[in-house]
Amino acid sequence: MSKDNIREHSAPVYEGIENAPARYMMRATGFKDADFERAFIGIASTWANVTPCNMHIDGLARETEKGVNAAGGKGIIFNTITISDGISNGTEGMKYSLVSREIIADSIEAVVGCQAYDGVIAIGGCDKNMPGCIMGLARLNRPGLFIYGGTIKPGAGHTDMISVFEAVGQHAKGEINEIQVKQIEEVALPGPGSCGGMYTANSMASAIEALGMSLPGSSAQEAVSDEKLLDCNRAGEAVMNLLRLDIKPRDIMTKAAFENSIKVLIALGGSTNGVLHLLAMAHTAGVELTLDDFVRIGKDIPVVADVRPSGKYLMSELIAIGGIQPLMKRMLNAGMLDGSCLTVTGKTLAENLADVEDYPEGQQIILPFDAPIKKDSHLVVLKGNLSPTGAVAKITGKEGLYFEGPARVFEGEIGAMRGILDGEVQEGEVVVIRGEGPKGGPGMPEML
């Protein structure tokens, strides 16, 4: 593609005498004459001190800008919002959580579209901003990719986010005292990065990498690490390569790519939120994906990752043995993945995995396919009188595959939370929480 073509969007806005006002605005931000001859690359940062998941992303955005500029483009950083449902869980604030995903997608689309950027790199690190970034890229359909902000380091005593939630429950049962809860609260999240197990952030990072929309390895790097800085720097050359090759997000986000993404999500024992987000991402990309696809695919894919919250190990421990790339290669070799799918490297998934080495001998985090944690998907789609159009549950098998008991019904999560903490809910009961769906909530707040 010619130099003029890689500036398809920016040239009409910033070239020519009539566009002197646009140039003078950019000169005030530090642009020089030569910068106007480069492809403009928007860098969508989700930086905020709202949550540890995103508190470091301003530094990652600056590293990405360096990579873009070194590769011959002109990086322009802008921000979008982020929220933390880890903070708002169990409160009225959760009604805003899922809605924020659409706001994030809207804002990325608005800035890149309005300012006429030729390509876009989006950096996310929390539940809703990650699919929001991908949805923004899909809407714009300009050469671009996603960077994961990275996972948090383990807390003292092998603690993480779920340790704190569990401590609240232990306190309610009288197993630990308030001082012990505070001790766990103080050490479980030691710094920047996303929650340390296969919760939504790490699940979505893995799913997005399997989708082909982030560079190989991006999903399995600690937030504070040389590897993550290199990932950001490499993204600059990658986006310029995508511009030259004229590869756009919808060329990558095909039905086969989404199926690869679902398969990796299942193998890792990933979050039920992955279902919610992948459906929305596919819809935005013009790909038909339904709950029935998850059911069909789930029959043939085993859960093999012994990771939190249902398992033992943290993401940092999976990173230490090679991340998800060796798992994807195993899946490819077993015929589970479509290796012909295009990725943001400009190469196919199979080409990206060609030189990946297997996990070291003796590791116990990723189990063999013939001795899995569960022989089929843990993401179980339920249909019945409580939810005629379908509900999603995470059933790893450790909690059993069948449960029966009297219903304890609450009108809304606040009542349910009070009922649990006050001891109203008894062992053997099924907790039913009414009015918290996409319409009732509104916004489908998680019932954590």
C-alpha atoms as one frame of an Amber mdcrd trajectory, in Angstrom:
protein
   0.000   0.000   0.000   1.340   3.463  -0.856   2.200   6.104   1.724  -0.857
   8.112   0.690  -3.122   5.105   1.175  -1.926   4.429   4.727  -3.004   8.026
   5.438  -6.445   7.438   3.962  -8.254   9.064   6.874  -5.781  11.684   8.131
  -4.595  13.187   4.816  -7.944  14.780   3.826  -8.189  16.436   7.256  -4.614
  17.611   7.775  -3.207  18.266   4.263  -3.632  21.335   2.036  -3.946  25.087
   2.599  -7.594  24.758   3.612  -6.589  22.519   6.525  -4.163  24.969   8.110
  -6.514  25.395  11.109  -6.349  21.637  11.814  -2.550  21.699  11.613  -2.200
  24.742  13.849  -4.212  22.973  16.538  -1.867  19.992  16.371   1.273  22.151
  16.312   0.247  23.395  19.736   0.428  19.793  20.982   3.990  19.404  19.667
   3.538  18.365  16.014   6.343  19.251  13.557   6.137  19.420   9.745   7.345
  15.822   9.333   4.643  14.507  11.665   1.911  15.531   9.238   3.398  13.153
   6.658   3.055  10.141   8.966   0.050   7.890   9.521  -1.879   9.068  12.584
  -2.337   6.278  15.144  -4.806   6.839  17.950  -3.779   5.207  21.230  -6.859
   4.658  23.379  -5.759   4.515  27.010  -8.036   3.346  29.799  -5.755   4.854
  32.453  -7.362   5.831  35.747  -6.686   5.614  39.456 -10.204   4.219  39.760
  -8.814   0.688  39.979  -5.422  -1.100  40.243  -6.185  -2.805  36.925  -5.651
   0.489  35.091  -3.483   2.648  37.340  -0.330   1.937  35.279  -1.784   2.151
  31.781  -0.650   5.756  31.264   2.917   4.430  31.263   1.996   1.644  28.844
   0.351   4.195  26.541   3.530   6.284  26.464   5.592   3.181  25.679   3.136
   2.352  22.876   3.487   5.893  21.524   7.270   5.414  21.381   6.779   2.178
  19.456   4.413   3.805  16.953   6.747   6.768  16.378   9.797   4.512  15.966
   7.886   2.477  13.353   7.158   5.549  11.233   3.714   6.521  12.505   2.592
   9.353  14.747   1.051   8.180  18.005  -1.655  10.291  19.637  -2.786   9.274
  23.117  -6.342   9.852  24.286  -8.318   8.513  27.219 -11.580   6.752  27.763
 -13.283   5.876  31.036 -13.071   2.768  33.148 -15.009   1.518  36.156 -14.293
  -1.252  38.645 -17.057  -3.693  39.393 -14.686  -5.265  41.909 -15.459  -2.136
  43.926 -19.142  -1.757  43.071 -20.198  -5.423  43.428 -23.156  -5.760  45.740
 -24.144  -2.091  45.481 -26.346   0.099  43.283 -23.170   1.051  41.383 -23.194
  -2.290  39.572 -26.062  -1.011  37.421 -23.466   1.147  35.656 -20.985  -1.652
  35.048 -22.130  -3.294  31.823 -23.334   0.049  30.466 -19.755   1.349  30.739
 -18.679  -1.155  28.066 -20.845   0.632  25.508 -19.643   4.068  26.682 -16.044
   2.957  26.187 -16.773   1.630  22.686 -18.664   4.848  21.890 -15.820   7.073
  23.030 -13.114   5.214  21.094 -15.259   5.316  17.967 -16.015   9.010  18.477
 -12.422  10.157  18.994 -10.839   8.086  16.217 -13.651   8.884  13.780 -13.758
  12.594  14.580  -9.996  13.164  14.625  -9.401  11.096  11.476  -6.824   8.629
  12.754  -5.604   6.032  10.281  -5.134   3.256  12.821  -5.827   2.605  16.477
  -4.289   0.747  19.391  -6.473   0.232  22.461  -5.054  -0.637  25.886  -7.351
  -2.181  28.491  -7.046  -4.021  31.753 -10.416  -4.529  33.409 -13.660  -6.435
  32.935 -15.718  -4.029  30.804 -13.054  -1.867  29.170 -11.470  -4.812  27.354
 -14.514  -5.868  25.304 -15.354  -2.144  25.017 -11.989  -1.611  23.301 -12.568
  -4.496  20.890 -16.080  -3.268  20.084 -14.692   0.187  19.311 -12.088  -1.346
  16.986 -14.751  -3.440  15.270 -17.032  -0.460  14.696 -14.273   1.685  13.211
 -12.764  -1.214  11.224  -9.463   0.599  10.750  -6.164  -1.255  11.135  -5.635
  -1.759  14.839  -5.017  -4.067  17.754  -5.505  -4.502  21.484  -2.908  -4.490
  24.271  -3.685  -6.132  27.599  -2.552  -4.125  30.625  -1.324  -7.286  32.342
  -2.043  -9.255  35.489  -1.267  -8.287  39.071   1.424 -10.035  41.096   0.247
 -12.463  43.791  -0.506 -11.106  47.245   1.231 -12.303  50.398   0.272 -15.855
  51.322  -0.873 -16.704  47.776  -3.847 -14.325  48.117  -5.738 -12.472  45.428
  -9.074 -10.733  44.845 -11.224 -13.768  45.632  -9.411 -14.186  48.952 -10.966
 -10.932  50.121 -14.480 -11.856  48.982 -14.102 -15.244  50.670 -12.869 -13.562
  53.858 -16.142 -11.632  54.054 -18.036 -14.914  53.834 -15.764 -16.557  56.421
 -16.400 -13.650  58.776 -20.164 -13.982  58.266 -19.892 -17.645  59.272 -17.810
 -16.783  62.334 -14.693 -18.572  61.050 -12.402 -15.515  61.161 -12.542 -12.186
  62.985 -12.556  -8.609  61.682  -8.813  -8.179  62.213  -8.100 -11.254  60.085
 -10.328  -9.886  57.296  -8.368  -6.621  57.397  -5.052  -8.488  57.226  -6.140
 -10.238  54.017  -7.618  -6.999  52.648  -4.276  -5.208  53.122  -2.050  -7.693
  51.239  -4.173  -9.416  48.589  -3.644  -6.777  45.861  -0.009  -5.612  46.032
   0.065  -3.153  43.116  -0.928  -2.474  39.495  -2.587  -5.054  37.297  -5.741
  -7.054  36.786  -7.127  -9.609  39.250  -4.674 -12.484  39.512  -6.764 -15.530
  38.591  -8.767 -16.519  35.529 -11.361 -13.880  36.353 -12.884 -11.724  33.628
  -9.787  -9.648  32.811  -7.404 -12.559  32.295 -10.184 -14.564  30.666 -10.889
 -11.780  28.165  -7.198 -11.138  27.553  -6.763 -14.819  26.663  -9.912 -14.835
  24.530  -8.801 -11.701  22.660  -5.365 -13.188  21.966  -7.002 -16.391  20.709
  -9.283 -14.206  18.576  -6.162 -12.820  16.905  -6.618  -9.220  18.073  -3.555
  -8.915  20.327   0.074  -9.850  19.807   1.159 -13.374  20.791   1.860 -13.477
  24.514   0.035 -10.246  25.339  -2.473 -12.016  27.585   0.132 -13.705  29.775
   2.394 -10.933  31.052   2.519  -9.238  34.428   1.432  -5.592  34.457   4.763
  -4.480  35.872   7.322  -6.302  33.721   9.806  -5.808  30.907   7.702  -8.200
  28.806   4.669  -5.922  29.016   6.700  -2.850  28.036   8.088  -4.791  25.049
   4.537  -5.847  24.111   3.540  -2.161  24.001   6.589  -1.186  21.984   6.056
  -3.995  19.467   2.463  -2.890  18.966   3.738   0.186  17.101   5.407  -1.848
  14.366   2.432  -4.208  14.307  -0.124  -1.462  13.626   2.042   0.044  10.907
   2.371  -3.408   9.330  -1.432  -3.797   9.445  -1.759  -0.446   7.673   0.684
  -1.488   4.945  -1.087  -4.827   4.483  -4.544  -3.194   4.751  -5.671  -5.758
   7.350  -8.651  -4.551   9.364 -10.274  -5.906  12.553 -13.215  -7.476  10.731
 -10.759  -9.379   8.496  -9.489 -10.996  11.699 -12.709 -11.298  13.731 -14.401
 -14.031  11.700 -16.749 -16.759  12.925 -13.848 -19.234  12.973 -11.766 -16.810
  15.038 -14.573 -16.395  17.560 -14.856 -20.166  17.800 -11.106 -20.355  18.529
 -11.638 -17.731  21.222 -14.479 -19.689  22.838 -12.432 -22.896  22.823  -9.467
 -21.284  24.571 -11.801 -19.623  27.080 -13.266 -23.038  27.921  -9.910 -24.822
  28.151  -8.746 -22.198  30.640 -11.889 -22.432  32.770 -12.582 -18.781  31.998
 -15.219 -16.381  33.259 -18.931 -16.571  32.445 -18.576 -12.885  31.538 -16.654
 -14.132  28.514 -19.967 -15.380  27.109 -21.592 -11.994  27.648 -18.708 -10.100
  26.051 -17.946 -12.417  23.129 -21.594 -12.274  22.050 -21.469  -8.465  22.075
 -18.095  -8.324  20.307 -19.294 -10.701  17.586 -22.510  -8.730  17.113 -20.495
  -5.531  16.687 -18.189  -7.236  14.168 -21.167  -8.493  12.148 -20.595 -12.141
  13.114 -23.558 -14.326  14.074 -22.801 -15.909  17.437 -25.367 -17.317  19.887
 -25.584 -19.248  23.150 -26.173 -22.352  21.018 -22.632 -21.985  19.626 -21.238
 -22.166  23.159 -23.272 -25.328  23.792 -22.137 -26.952  20.524 -18.468 -26.047
  20.968 -18.466 -26.916  24.666 -19.286 -30.575  24.058 -15.826 -31.202  22.573
 -13.515 -28.937  24.607 -12.213 -30.021  28.033 -11.287 -27.729  30.935  -7.578
 -28.300  31.584  -6.343 -25.234  33.514  -6.223 -25.578  37.310  -6.473 -21.844
  37.933  -8.444 -19.625  40.261 -11.213 -18.963  41.051 -12.256 -22.614  40.635
  -8.711 -23.989  40.755  -5.482 -23.601  42.678  -3.018 -21.510  40.680  -2.706
 -17.802  39.884  -2.070 -16.195  36.488   1.497 -15.299  37.468   2.194 -19.001
  37.942   0.775 -19.785  34.501   2.926 -16.989  33.055   6.016 -18.552  34.650
   5.536 -21.799  32.695   4.835 -20.127  29.329   1.347 -18.598  29.470  -1.393
 -19.701  27.081   0.690 -20.098  23.910   1.756 -23.710  24.641  -1.877 -24.573
  25.454  -3.010 -23.087  22.146  -0.358 -25.084  20.310  -1.530 -28.272  22.020
  -5.091 -27.437  21.001  -3.999 -26.710  17.429  -2.118 -30.011  17.215  -5.187
 -31.821  18.561  -7.373 -30.306  15.834  -9.300 -28.105  18.240  -8.305 -24.728
  16.743  -8.509 -23.332  13.219  -4.904 -22.413  12.451  -5.786 -20.595   9.215
  -7.319 -17.614  11.056  -5.567 -14.285  10.431  -4.088 -12.334  13.375  -2.717
  -8.842  14.053   0.806 -10.054  13.289  -0.295 -10.297   9.664   0.297 -14.044
   9.970  -2.070 -16.911  10.691  -2.581 -18.415  14.125  -0.701 -21.538  13.029
   2.256 -19.458  11.848   2.341 -17.592  15.171   2.410 -20.878  17.095   4.911
 -22.702  14.871   7.952 -22.206  17.127   6.194 -22.265  20.498   7.658 -24.813
  22.926   5.527 -27.029  25.163   5.196 -26.558  28.911   8.084 -27.774  31.104
   7.951 -31.320  32.447   6.304 -31.691  35.811   4.099 -28.596  35.722   0.638
 -29.180  37.177  -1.239 -26.055  36.060  -2.290 -27.209  32.563  -3.470 -30.811
  32.614  -3.416 -33.274  29.680  -6.490 -33.475  27.439  -6.974 -37.107  28.430
  -6.964 -36.267  32.163  -8.825 -32.958  32.321 -10.501 -31.178  35.209 -13.748
 -31.579  33.271 -14.193 -33.452  30.000 -16.429 -30.777  28.496 -17.228 -27.099
  28.981 -17.693 -25.545  32.415 -19.771 -22.786  30.766 -23.198 -24.388  31.001
 -26.205 -22.810  29.304 -29.400 -23.334  31.292 -32.925 -22.919  29.975 -36.144
 -23.279  31.914 -39.016 -21.423  33.517 -36.684 -19.067  35.432 -34.875 -17.995
  32.264 -36.617 -19.112  29.040 -34.042 -17.494  26.727 -31.047 -18.909  28.549
 -28.750 -18.333  31.502 -25.061 -19.131  31.909 -23.520 -20.915  34.894 -19.928
 -21.909  35.633 -19.959 -25.604  36.595 -16.468 -27.080  36.869 -17.769 -30.315
  38.357 -16.029 -29.739  41.713 -19.324 -28.495  43.135 -21.207 -31.419  41.600
 -23.250 -31.523  38.399 -26.698 -31.503  39.971 -28.284 -29.615  42.880 -31.735
 -29.709  44.371 -33.207 -27.834  47.297 -35.912 -25.449  48.472 -35.831 -21.966
  46.942 -34.946 -18.974  49.067 -36.209 -16.046  46.972 -35.032 -12.442  47.292
 -36.188  -9.330  45.471 -32.848  -7.891  44.358 -29.233  -8.428  45.336 -29.254
  -6.121  48.351 -31.873  -8.311  50.027 -29.970 -11.466  49.106 -26.706 -10.074
  50.507 -28.451  -9.189  53.756 -30.065 -12.628  53.916 -26.711 -14.376  53.486
 -24.769 -12.226  55.963 -27.564 -12.370  58.580 -27.738 -16.151  58.402 -31.195
 -16.332  56.848 -29.908 -18.542  54.008 -29.420 -22.094  55.197 -27.239 -24.881
  53.803 -29.039 -26.858  51.110 -31.162 -23.947  49.862 -31.200 -22.574  46.311
 -30.818 -18.785  46.344 -33.020 -17.106  43.720 -32.489 -13.376  43.129 -35.276
 -11.722  41.151 -35.234  -8.554  39.079 -31.499  -8.354  38.324 -31.404  -9.181
  34.606 -30.611  -6.815  31.717 -33.992  -5.093  32.108 -34.612  -5.552  35.804
 -31.187  -4.454  37.007 -30.858  -2.663  34.682 -27.504  -3.592  33.171 -27.231
  -7.243  34.234 -25.183  -6.661  37.426 -23.145  -9.650  38.577 -24.453 -11.514
  41.595 -21.046 -12.204  43.117
